[in-house]
Amino acid sequence: MAKKKARKEIVLQGIAASPGVAHGRAFVFLQKELEIPIYKVEEPDQAGEIQRFEDALMRTRTQIADVRHEVAEKLGEAEAQIFDAHLLVLEDRALIEETIQEHHNTSYNIEYCFHSVSKRYLEAFKHIDDEYIKERVTDIRDVTKRLLNNLLGHCSSTIGRLTQQKILVSEDLSPSDTAALDRKQVLGILMDAGSRTSHAVIMARSLQVPAVVGLHDISRKVENEDTLLIDGYDGVVIINPTEETLYRYGQLKLQRESIQKVFESVIGLPAQTQDGKHVELLANIEGVDDLESVKQSGAEGVGLLRTEALFLRKDHFPTEEEQFELYKEIVQALYPMPVTIRTLDLGGDKKISGVFFSEDEDNPFMGFRAIRFCLDHVDIFKAQLRAILRSSAFGKVKLMYPMITSYAELSQANKILKECKAELKKKKIAFDPDIAIGSMIETPSAACTADLLAEECSFFSIGTNDLIQYMLAVDRINDRIAHMYEPNHPAVIRTLKNIVDTAHLKGIKVSVCGEMAGDPLYVPLLLGLGVDDLSTIPACLPEIKYLIRNMTIKEVQTLASKALKQTQPKAVFNLLQKFYLEHVGNVLQAQDGQE
């Protein structure tokens, strides 16, 4: 057997998304566009090919009928009717017969024929200016993808079925893809698209998996089983590294691990500045799998439990009981520490495929998502609220709403919560009647009306990821404009200051749970602006605590005062970087000296 020719080392620069160094074989996961094979089928086998088509049609009908039944049971007949259109596509004799005729005419395999015919339908419908037809285009596209997957023998995703440790290479990853990952088998993640604040990347950081994104076409350059080296600190990826390169990065990995040990030496100590100010450090988590890391990180509780992770993993709407059991397990495991549970933030880049969310929504981050979805689907919302309330009987629970844009939304959400409390009370089911209610501040409108929102809640949590993208009009998962996403922008800093000052005037505390809270460059600024506590992924907490213990509140207040006077983001960044190096630079220099 001929030996495979060694491939040349290739160095690529992307966006550093999750820190760490990883070395291993590639697993290329392409999911955006199905690759449809094309081959001739001999005449004696053509009857079997048509039978294969009929079997796939039947299997697809069954799958869609199952989804319809589940939605009807949980949400009602009106919601389930959206799947009737999908079933009608599968009963369209013109589409079916045209596919079979295409097969007879060309002798090509049936999936290629179906793909060709459905593309013609979509292309024809695309130019018709009629709302009904536009909806039908979406139906055909969804059904086509499901049917082709069945014809090709694909599961909905093979991403969670890795049997060996590999570096995952993909065009992009949805949060549901990332939720399905087996963290024991994924050494690192590389993506063509993405940014540091896409939800998939945030989840990768919580898994402590090195990741580099914004690589444009790495999924086309890399072949399965290529050897890869990831530098998640500087955003460098090396395809087929030489022995010399591996040695150099092996030394870098040892150096970084030594630095991390210094940070971890303070895990058991309080997060207290040198002049005695205690800062509550909390963890952002996805679910039960993160409990151990919360305990090991020295976190004082959970500042953000993203409940949508349960929905994304199950690919359906979990029942009230399923949710209650999950929340209860987390609350009990962390007692007496507080757990802040955020209600569903589906939408944007977090969708349950085929259910309620259009693949063609022009701007999903500003569309049908989060609290808008919940207020439009009260049955789903109430089931979750009851589950959260029930879990509050087993520990210290806080409840928080995402993407609030107005007093009216917050007031409506609280009215529904009040109804849920009455329902539980009537059934004599225990819950904390005084559960703390919080609002996420992640839209400019919420920031501008913080004084009004404070009347309807007892704490704020600033979601800096969305707040920055909305304020600066920068899509945070678009790698082409990632450089314009600037947390150090004067508008962002001034807005943060106004939110904090308004909240304190109203007597309520402010937390930050966005990515700024986990970035050691920005932590001194946030504390200088008056933020009360920080919530980030457990892996970031040791360095944050080390930094806090090596500074004073007076120093960070001076830093914030200087930052507020700057006119350019770069000037702010230079101030923050200088402060960081002055307070942590000794650790970095000590390790540099050991090289």
Secondary structure as UniProt FT lines:
FT   STRAND          10..13
FT   STRAND          15..18
FT   STRAND          21..29
FT   HELIX           43..45
FT   HELIX           46..75
FT   HELIX           77..80
FT   HELIX           82..90
FT   HELIX           93..106
FT   HELIX           110..126
FT   HELIX           131..152
FT   HELIX           159..161
FT   STRAND          166..170
FT   HELIX           175..179
FT   TURN            183..185
FT   STRAND          186..191
FT   TURN            196..197
FT   HELIX           199..206
FT   TURN            207..208
FT   STRAND          211..213
FT   HELIX           218..221
FT   TURN            224..225
FT   STRAND          227..231
FT   TURN            232..235
FT   STRAND          236..239
FT   HELIX           243..264
FT   TURN            265..268
FT   TURN            274..275
FT   STRAND          280..285
FT   HELIX           288..290
FT   HELIX           291..297
FT   STRAND          302..306
FT   HELIX           308..314
FT   HELIX           320..334
FT   TURN            335..336
FT   STRAND          338..342
FT   TURN            348..349
FT   TURN            353..354
FT   TURN            359..360
FT   HELIX           364..366
FT   HELIX           370..376
FT   HELIX           378..391
FT   HELIX           392..394
FT   STRAND          396..401
FT   HELIX           407..426
FT   TURN            427..428
FT   TURN            433..434
FT   STRAND          436..441
FT   HELIX           444..448
FT   HELIX           450..453
FT   TURN            454..455
FT   STRAND          459..462
FT   HELIX           464..472
FT   TURN            476..477
FT   HELIX           479..484
FT   TURN            487..488
FT   HELIX           490..505
FT   TURN            506..507
FT   STRAND          509..512
FT   HELIX           515..518
FT   TURN            520..522
FT   HELIX           523..528
FT   TURN            529..530
FT   STRAND          533..536
FT   HELIX           538..540
FT   HELIX           541..548
FT   TURN            549..550
FT   HELIX           553..564
FT   HELIX           569..592
FT   TURN            593..594
//
